[in-house]
């Protein structure tokens, strides 16, 4: 048959078995969006077929059995989204295939689907694939890399799935896998190490037989999986199997025939240097931007995090020195209880820190004191309380702060420090310097309900006394008998036509802003207006 190119017209829904069987001259084909069923053996033996184009969105859900069997000229394929299965022998013997892109919708790769595709160098297995059938990549001897999607759902690596993949150098078996079947990685002679994930319960006969370069196997399961004696036949003579410190079953039965060692501490990685710290930063872990953890290197190349206690007080940093400073901080690593250190590796780490030179005329914040307006530490549910930050020194280059609630959930606070109480309890308010020094101050605030006020607390309210403009100041504080009250200023810019504001009056007593008095009952301060003559 002399057919070299064909574009299946839109509207065609099914291409039946053997439709283009051994069309030796067929080179390109375009499949329409309407196509739903691509049956078995459709392009079987089309050995000059080089290009297949699926128009999208495609209606195809499966690549049928033997569909592209022995299409030896086929070089690359993009399987359309919507396909959920690639059936057995679908691309068997496609010896020129170097690239295939699998869709995220794919769930099943059938038996021998890519068997003898011996120019395929890498493959990405999407997240939704749950089964790789037996012999799926059998004899793909140039396959170097197999990558599974993050959060892969695959449960089983089928028998002989990667048999004789001599070029395979790296594969990360997904944590979802529970079974690795017989001869799954037989004769993967360039595979040097492999990690068996936590959930694996069985490894089939000869799974790693003849992996002659395999020297390191990291077993994550805490219970030794069921195996047979030939699992590591003809592997490297110095093969080591590393197991978790608390793992069971690896030192008896068949496992006892192998060189099994518990994972142990090998080294501690020094943290990356810390740079960009503003001059005048507080001499604390937070102030110097030091990490809370360090990386441990365990046997088998495993990485794990551990807490560290930094000896900041002993470092050479001087917060009062305005010049650039570079210094080391040493810390003591806290080793996890389940991690042995039989070699006595020193549990110490050092980090290099650089504090920048102070900007000309710029003084960093050295301390922050948080108070509430009026000196109170209490607020009623539903009311507000103005928080204030006293920043030192007075001539600090940037005195701006960021407000936050760092403990408790009974209140929130806006960017101006105005706290709104929602429920009874205690909150801790924090003001953090914005100059890069990371200095902060805190204040504990008690939130109480109305019944507490009536029994224990007094309030101060302000009255505009006939004002015609502006807003009345608000004192959100609660006072106990004997507390000293500081009289507020005319912060809301009260006005009254024909008059000028000069102060406040209560119980025939005149008060200027800033004056104080002792409170023993609820107080209402009224604006005092002086007529303009």
PEVEN-V583674 format. One record per residue. N is the residue number from 1. RES is the residue in one small letter. PHI is phi in degrees with one decimal (999 if undefined). Layout:
BEGIN
<<N,RES,PHI> <N,RES,PHI>>
END
This chain:
BEGIN
<<1,x,999> <2,x,-94.0> <3,x,-61.4> <4,x,-111.7> <5,x,-150.7> <6,x,-148.8> <7,x,-119.2> <8,x,-68.6> <9,x,-68.0> <10,x,-60.8> <11,x,111.7> <12,x,-71.0> <13,x,-107.3> <14,x,-142.4> <15,x,-116.2> <16,x,-79.8> <17,x,-55.8> <18,x,61.5> <19,x,-54.8> <20,x,-121.3> <21,x,-55.2> <22,x,52.0> <23,x,-79.5> <24,x,-62.7> <25,x,-95.2> <26,x,-68.7> <27,x,-111.7> <28,x,-136.5> <29,x,-148.3> <30,x,-115.8> <31,x,-107.0> <32,x,-77.1> <33,x,-62.6> <34,x,-71.5> <35,x,-65.4> <36,x,-111.0> <37,x,-122.4> <38,x,-107.6> <39,x,-77.0> <40,x,-71.2> <41,x,60.6> <42,x,-57.0> <43,x,-114.2> <44,x,-54.2> <45,x,72.5> <46,x,-80.5> <47,x,-76.9> <48,x,-108.7> <49,x,-68.0> <50,x,-109.0> <51,x,-135.1> <52,x,-121.9> <53,x,-121.5> <54,x,-94.2> <55,x,-72.8> <56,x,-115.5> <57,x,-74.7> <58,x,-89.5> <59,x,-95.9> <60,x,-74.6> <61,x,-109.9> <62,x,-148.4> <63,x,-94.4> <64,x,-69.7> <65,x,-57.1> <66,x,60.0> <67,x,-55.0> <68,x,-114.9> <69,x,-57.0> <70,x,55.6> <71,x,-84.1> <72,x,-69.9> <73,x,-93.4> <74,x,-68.3> <75,x,-106.6> <76,x,-152.0> <77,x,-142.9> <78,x,-114.0> <79,x,-76.8> <80,x,-71.8> <81,x,-61.9> <82,x,112.3> <83,x,-72.7> <84,x,-106.6> <85,x,-143.5> <86,x,-112.2> <87,x,-77.5> <88,x,-57.6> <89,x,61.5> <90,x,-57.1> <91,x,-120.1> <92,x,-55.9> <93,x,69.5> <94,x,-79.2> <95,x,-71.6> <96,x,-98.8> <97,x,-68.1> <98,x,-111.9> <99,x,-147.8> <100,x,-141.1> <101,x,-108.9> <102,x,-95.9> <103,x,-78.5> <104,x,-65.7> <105,x,-75.4> <106,x,-63.7> <107,x,-119.0> <108,x,-134.7> <109,x,-110.9> <110,x,-75.3> <111,x,-57.6> <112,x,57.0> <113,x,-56.0> <114,x,-122.9> <115,x,-56.7> <116,x,64.5> <117,x,-83.9> <118,x,-87.6> <119,x,-117.6> <120,x,-75.6> <121,x,-101.0> <122,x,-153.5> <123,x,-147.5> <124,x,-108.4> <125,x,-98.6> <126,x,-63.9> <127,x,-61.3> <128,x,-87.3> <129,x,-67.7> <130,x,-110.0> <131,x,-148.6> <132,x,-108.5> <133,x,-70.8> <134,x,-57.7> <135,x,63.7> <136,x,-54.1> <137,x,-121.5> <138,x,-54.9> <139,x,65.3> <140,x,-82.5> <141,x,-76.8> <142,x,-102.3> <143,x,-67.9> <144,x,-100.0> <145,x,-139.8> <146,x,-120.0> <147,x,-119.3> <148,x,-98.6> <149,x,-64.5> <150,x,-58.1> <151,x,58.0> <152,x,-57.8> <153,x,-105.1> <154,x,-64.9> <155,x,-107.4> <156,x,-128.7> <157,x,-94.8> <158,x,-67.4> <159,x,-58.2> <160,x,61.9> <161,x,-55.9> <162,x,-119.7> <163,x,-58.3> <164,x,64.1> <165,x,-83.0> <166,x,-64.7> <167,x,-84.7> <168,x,-63.4> <169,x,-110.1> <170,x,-145.8> <171,x,-152.8> <172,x,-105.9> <173,x,-69.5> <174,x,-61.5> <175,x,-67.8> <176,x,-77.4> <177,x,-68.3> <178,x,-114.3> <179,x,-137.5> <180,x,-114.7> <181,x,-85.3> <182,x,-54.3> <183,x,56.4> <184,x,-55.8> <185,x,-121.0> <186,x,-57.0> <187,x,61.0> <188,x,-81.2> <189,x,-73.5> <190,x,-102.5> <191,x,-75.5> <192,x,-100.1> <193,x,-153.5> <194,x,-155.3> <195,x,-108.6> <196,x,-95.2> <197,x,-71.8> <198,x,-56.0> <199,x,-90.5> <200,x,-66.0> <201,x,-113.7> <202,x,-150.2> <203,x,-127.2> <204,x,-73.7> <205,x,-54.9> <206,x,62.0> <207,x,-54.3> <208,x,-120.7> <209,x,-57.0> <210,x,66.8> <211,x,-81.5> <212,x,-67.7> <213,x,-99.7> <214,x,-70.8> <215,x,-116.6> <216,x,-142.6> <217,x,-123.8> <218,x,-100.9> <219,x,-97.4> <220,x,-84.5> <221,x,-59.2> <222,x,-80.0> <223,x,-112.9> <224,x,-57.6> <225,x,-64.6> <226,x,-69.7> <227,x,-141.0> <228,x,-118.6> <229,x,-62.9> <230,x,-90.7> <231,x,-57.6> <232,x,-116.4> <233,x,-57.7> <234,x,60.9> <235,x,-86.2> <236,x,-56.0> <237,x,-65.8> <238,x,-100.3> <239,x,-57.1> <240,x,-121.1> <241,x,-106.4> <242,x,-98.5> <243,x,-127.8> <244,x,-66.5> <245,x,-56.1> <246,x,-101.2> <247,x,-68.3> <248,x,-125.4> <249,x,91.0> <250,x,-94.1> <251,x,-114.4> <252,x,-146.3> <253,x,63.6> <254,x,-63.4> <255,x,-58.3> <256,x,-65.1> <257,x,-78.2> <258,x,-106.1> <259,x,-83.8> <260,x,-97.1> <261,x,-133.2> <262,x,-72.0> <263,x,-63.1> <264,x,-140.0> <265,x,-71.7> <266,x,-107.7> <267,x,-164.4> <268,x,-119.8> <269,x,-83.9> <270,x,-66.0> <271,x,-62.5> <272,x,-62.4> <273,x,-55.6> <274,x,-98.2> <275,x,-128.5> <276,x,78.2> <277,x,-75.7> <278,x,-70.7> <279,x,-61.8> <280,x,89.8> <281,x,-57.1> <282,x,-65.3> <283,x,-82.3> <284,x,-138.6> <285,x,-58.7> <286,x,-66.9> <287,x,-59.7> <288,x,-94.4> <289,x,65.8> <290,x,-80.5> <291,x,-70.4> <292,x,-86.1> <293,x,-135.1> <294,x,-128.1> <295,x,-95.7> <296,x,-101.2> <297,x,-104.1> <298,x,-105.3> <299,x,-57.6> <300,x,82.9> <301,x,76.3> <302,x,-68.5> <303,x,-111.6> <304,x,-148.4> <305,x,-94.7> <306,x,-140.3> <307,x,-70.3> <308,x,-139.5> <309,x,-106.3> <310,x,-83.8> <311,x,-91.4> <312,x,-63.9> <313,x,-60.9> <314,x,-92.7> <315,x,-80.5> <316,x,-84.5> <317,x,-66.0> <318,x,-120.9> <319,x,-60.9> <320,x,-91.0> <321,x,-87.2> <322,x,-83.6> <323,x,-82.7> <324,x,-64.6> <325,x,-128.9> <326,x,-125.5> <327,x,-155.0> <328,x,-102.7> <329,x,-119.5> <330,x,-99.7> <331,x,-137.6> <332,x,-104.0> <333,x,-82.5> <334,x,-95.6> <335,x,-73.8> <336,x,-55.9> <337,x,-59.1> <338,x,-91.6> <339,x,-111.8> <340,x,-76.6> <341,x,-133.2> <342,x,-66.2> <343,x,-86.6> <344,x,65.0> <345,x,-63.7> <346,x,-56.9> <347,x,-89.3> <348,x,-131.7> <349,x,-145.3> <350,x,-127.2> <351,x,-132.4> <352,x,-91.8> <353,x,-120.5> <354,x,-120.4> <355,x,-104.1> <356,x,-70.2> <357,x,-66.7> <358,x,-65.9> <359,x,-65.7> <360,x,-59.2> <361,x,74.0> <362,x,-100.8> <363,x,-110.2> <364,x,-76.2> <365,x,-68.8> <366,x,-110.0> <367,x,-161.2> <368,x,-134.9> <369,x,-112.3> <370,x,-101.8> <371,x,-135.2> <372,x,-103.0> <373,x,-55.4> <374,x,86.1> <375,x,83.2> <376,x,-78.3> <377,x,-126.2> <378,x,-136.3> <379,x,-150.3> <380,x,-85.3> <381,x,-52.5> <382,x,93.4> <383,x,-98.6> <384,x,-120.3> <385,x,-144.2> <386,x,-81.1> <387,x,-95.7> <388,x,-127.6> <389,x,-116.7> <390,x,-95.6> <391,x,-100.9> <392,x,-119.4> <393,x,-74.6> <394,x,-60.5> <395,x,-101.6> <396,x,-59.2> <397,x,-63.8> <398,x,-140.8> <399,x,-99.2> <400,x,-69.6> <401,x,-131.1> <402,x,-109.8> <403,x,-93.7> <404,x,-156.9> <405,x,-101.3> <406,x,-106.6> <407,x,-152.2> <408,x,88.6> <409,x,-129.6> <410,x,-90.0> <411,x,-156.9> <412,x,-130.3> <413,x,-140.9> <414,x,-91.7> <415,x,-66.3> <416,x,-97.7> <417,x,87.2> <418,x,-88.3> <419,x,-92.0> <420,x,-115.2> <421,x,-88.4> <422,x,-115.2> <423,x,-151.3> <424,x,-63.6> <425,x,154.9> <426,x,-130.1> <427,x,-129.1> <428,x,-112.7> <429,x,-95.6> <430,x,-123.9> <431,x,-116.9> <432,x,-113.5> <433,x,-61.8> <434,x,-96.4> <435,x,-86.1> <436,x,92.4> <437,x,-76.4> <438,x,65.9> <439,x,-69.9> <440,x,-146.4> <441,x,-129.2> <442,x,-135.0> <443,x,-145.4> <444,x,-88.0> <445,x,-122.0> <446,x,-98.7> <447,x,-107.4> <448,x,-123.3> <449,x,-103.2> <450,x,-61.5> <451,x,-64.1> <452,x,-65.0> <453,x,-62.7> <454,x,-62.9> <455,x,-90.9> <456,x,-129.0> <457,x,-117.6> <458,x,-118.4> <459,x,-123.2> <460,x,-121.0> <461,x,-120.8> <462,x,-116.4> <463,x,-127.2> <464,x,-74.3> <465,x,52.3> <466,x,85.5> <467,x,-64.1> <468,x,-112.5> <469,x,-157.3> <470,x,81.8> <471,x,-127.4> <472,x,-76.5> <473,x,-60.0> <474,x,-120.3> <475,x,-106.5> <476,x,-88.5> <477,x,-76.8> <478,x,-114.1> <479,x,-122.6> <480,x,-92.4> <481,x,-56.7> <482,x,96.3> <483,x,-69.1> <484,x,-96.5> <485,x,-102.3> <486,x,-100.4> <487,x,-71.9> <488,x,-78.7> <489,x,-82.5> <490,x,-79.2> <491,x,-68.7> <492,x,-91.5> <493,x,53.9> <494,x,-62.7> <495,x,-135.4> <496,x,-147.0> <497,x,-56.4> <498,x,82.6> <499,x,-135.9> <500,x,-125.9> <501,x,-76.0> <502,x,-126.3> <503,x,161.7> <504,x,-129.8> <505,x,-135.2> <506,x,-148.2> <507,x,51.3> <508,x,66.3> <509,x,-110.2> <510,x,-91.4> <511,x,-130.4> <512,x,-86.7> <513,x,-54.8> <514,x,97.7> <515,x,-65.8> <516,x,-127.3> <517,x,-153.1> <518,x,-90.9> <519,x,-101.5> <520,x,-134.6> <521,x,-162.2> <522,x,-63.3> <523,x,-127.0> <524,x,-121.5> <525,x,-96.3> <526,x,-104.9> <527,x,-61.2> <528,x,-106.9> <529,x,-108.0> <530,x,-110.8> <531,x,-67.4> <532,x,-88.7> <533,x,-96.7>>
END
